[in-house]
Amino acid sequence: MSNRLSEIQSNLGIIQTRIKNACSAAGRDISEITLIAVTKTYPASDVDLLKQLGIENVGENRDQEASSKKAEVKNEFKWHFIGQLQSNKAKSVVNYADLIHSVDRWSLAKEIQKSAQGINKVQPVLIQVDLDQSGPDPTRGGIWPAELSELAASISQASHLELKGLMSVAPLGEKPELAFARLKDLRASFLEEHPQAQILSAGMSDDLEAAILHGATHLRIGSSLLGERPKIG
Ligand SMILES: *Cc1c(COP(=O)(O)O)cnc(C)c1O
């Protein structure tokens, strides 16, 4: 076994133990949890190694990196687009993304809808919610909770979009437990209107336990699986 493979395998073992313990603490079944390996900044060769470890889902946050990496990767995966998305990149992302996590405005949803229609695809999407309580900020990803219901209604009416659930990132400067507790409440009212949209994408390397406790179904795990990312710039 290559060094890199055994390194990732050992990291994966630790993460699986954390997930198992968090599920028992929350009284949840481990089969409810999908692990998405966030492979941004890591090479296509690492992505292919993940296949040998049974990982089926990978996440990327930049279109250019994701599209070229996907072309290089030899194995089949489900590709998750998890980064902030400019409307002019929608067309490219729709070509390869099995799930887009970061829809946070109707102008973007409309571009995704148009691109999906163009290739006869119904694009599964999540709405990203901004949990930061310091007020709406367009430079952060995510829709302000007060506007969630209206965006969700519009997306659910769109012919080439399929609303699958919600996504969020715990804000800096607040305990993730508190932020994810608010997310759980938001999700409960969201599910009354969209009962089929059961995905909750929340939880990263440092806060997966809090996310599982508050109902996450999809974890986005990067550094604790693949190692610290090289600093950019
Ligand atoms: C990078 C990234 C992750 C993974 O973060 P880690 O702390 O490395 O696990 C998860 N979600 C999003 C949106 C990201 O950009």
PDBQT file of the ligand as one rigid body, heavy atoms in Angstrom, charges set to zero:
ROOT
HETATM    1  C1  LIG A 301     -13.102  23.572   2.576  1.00  0.00    +0.000 C 
HETATM    2  C2  LIG A 301     -14.515  23.384   2.894  1.00  0.00    +0.000 A 
HETATM    3  C3  LIG A 301     -14.930  22.331   3.752  1.00  0.00    +0.000 A 
HETATM    4  C4  LIG A 301     -13.952  21.375   4.431  1.00  0.00    +0.000 C 
HETATM    5  O1  LIG A 301     -13.353  22.000   5.507  1.00  0.00    +0.000 OA
HETATM    6  P1  LIG A 301     -12.332  21.221   6.493  1.00  0.00    +0.000 P 
HETATM    7  O2  LIG A 301     -12.277  22.094   7.690  1.00  0.00    +0.000 OA
HETATM    8  O3  LIG A 301     -11.043  21.139   5.759  1.00  0.00    +0.000 OA
HETATM    9  O4  LIG A 301     -12.915  19.891   6.777  1.00  0.00    +0.000 OA
HETATM   10  C5  LIG A 301     -16.282  22.193   3.993  1.00  0.00    +0.000 A 
HETATM   11  N1  LIG A 301     -17.204  23.021   3.443  1.00  0.00    +0.000 NA
HETATM   12  C6  LIG A 301     -16.846  24.036   2.625  1.00  0.00    +0.000 A 
HETATM   13  C7  LIG A 301     -17.906  24.907   2.047  1.00  0.00    +0.000 C 
HETATM   14  C8  LIG A 301     -15.499  24.254   2.330  1.00  0.00    +0.000 A 
HETATM   15  O5  LIG A 301     -15.152  25.263   1.515  1.00  0.00    +0.000 OA
ENDROOT
TORSDOF 0
